Amino acid sequence: MWSEVSAIEGQERRLGATSPQAIESAYHAHYPALVRRLTVIVGDPHEAEDLAQTAFERALEALDRFDGGDVRGWLYTIGIRLAINESRRRRRLQEFLSRMEPDLAFIDVDPDLWKALQTLDRRTRAAIVLSVLDGYRYQEISDMLDVPAGTVGSWITRGKAQLRAALEEREP
């Protein structure tokens, strides 16, 4: 295995470490190991695959800044930084969601709606509460939750559809 990696790294140097062909050969050589390392960091193999793919995308975007040194180290640095940033983003989201307290007047007004809201995942519930009850716009919510505005829109659209379906089931 190590001899294969050494041969590929030698090929990367011959091609020029900043060529798309070098990145492609680095992908084949380093992707599986990068996914394994990221899985250890984030604890989810599917998320690790997404992060590894993003790391290679970022590497392609930053080819002009690569100094031609250790390709594997460069890719691992990009991937690990992405994983750490993702962990921080999730921690901030969880802290924000844990501070949200239910509006008890809202529970008294429509307990079925409150019960249906509790079936939604926390992110979707937070986005709906911030939008519908608190009047925030999608962009403001996206800034609060550190996700794209389109993601907020998707959460709210799907969440409202789930709420509609749950509340229609209760109707005789």
N, C-alpha and C positions, 0 to 999 in steps of 0.2 A: 504494500500500500504506500509506504513512504517513498519507495523508489518511483512509483507512479506520480506522486505529488511533486517530487523533485524534478522529474522529467517535464511535467506540465509547467512548473515554475520556470524551468530553463527555457521552455517554448515561449512563455510569457515574455521573458527578457529578450528573446530573439525577435518576437513580433513587435516589441515595444509595449511596455506595460500599460500604455494609455490607449491602445487600440481596442476597438470593439471585439476583435477576435480574441485578444488577451482576456478580456472580461468574460467572454463566453467560455474559454477554457478554464478560467478561474471558477466560474459557476459550476462546471461539472466536477472540478476537483474539490471545491470547498463548501458547496451548498449543504451536503448532508451533515458535515461536522458543525457548520454554523447553526443549522436547525437544532442539532443535539444540544449545543451549548445554550442556545436561546431557550430551549425547552426547560433546561435546568433553572434558568433565571425567571421565566414567566410562569412555569408550571403547566403550560398548556401546549401540546404539540401543534395544534392547528394555528394558534396565535403565533407560535414560533415560526411556522412556515410563512405566515403572512409577513412577519417582521424580517425574515431572511430575504424574502422577495423584495420587500421595500429597501433593504440594505443594498441589494444589487441594483435596484433602480437608482438609488441615490449615488451609488458608485459610478454608474453610467453618466449621470448628470454632472458629476464632479471629476470626470477623467482629466480635465485640464489642470486640476489642482493636485493630482497624484504625483508624488516625487519619483515614482519608478522603483521604490524599495520593496518591502515585504507586502505582497498583495493580500495574503491570508490575514496578516495582522491588520491591514487597512480595512478589510471587509469585516473582520471581527470587531474592530473598534466601532465602525458604523452600526453594525447590528446590535452590539451591546448598549451603545448610547440610545438607540431607538427603544430597546427593551426597558432601559431605566426610565426614559421619558414616559413611556407608556405606563409603567408602574406608578410613576408620580401622578400622571393624569388620572389614573383610576383611583388612587388614594384620595386626591382632591375631590373627585366626584363622590366617593363614598362618604367623605367628611361632610360635604355639602348636603347629601341626601339624608345623612343621619341627623343633621340639625333641623330638618323640616319636621314641624310638628303638625299633626292634623288639626284642622279648624273644627272644633267641637260643635259649633253652631251648624256647620255644614253636615256633620254626621246626624244631628237631630232632625234636620230638614228632610233629608232623603237617605235613610240608612241603606237602602238597596243600591243607590249610586255609590255610597262609600264602600260597601261590600264588593261591588263590581270593580271599583278602583283598586282595591287591594289585590285583585287577581292579576293586575298588570305588573310587568317587571318595574323595578325601582326607577330606571332611567325614563321609561315612558310615562310613568305616573308623575315624576318630577316635571317633565316637560309639559304635560297637560295641566298640572296644577299651576305652574308658573305662567302658562299662556292664558288659560281660561279663568282661573280664579284671581290671579295677580295682575293680569293684563300685560305681561311682557311680550315683546315681539320676538320672532324666531331668532333674529340676530343677537338680541340681548341674551336670550336663553343659551344660544350657542357659545357666547362669550363666558357665561357663568359655568357651563358644563364642559367647556373646552372641547367642543366638537363642531363640525361644520353645520351651518344653518340648514342645509339640505337634510342632514341626518335628523335634526330636531323636527323638521317638517314631516319626515317619514315616521318618526316615533309618534308624533301627535296624530297623524292621519290613521296609522294602524291602531293606535290606542283608542281613538274615538270609534273606529269600526268595531273593535272588541267590546267596548262599553255598550254600543248600540245592540250588539248581538246578545250580550249578557242581560241587558235590561228588557229586551224583547222576549227573552225566555221566561221572565217573571210574569209577563202579561198573560191573563187567562184567555 
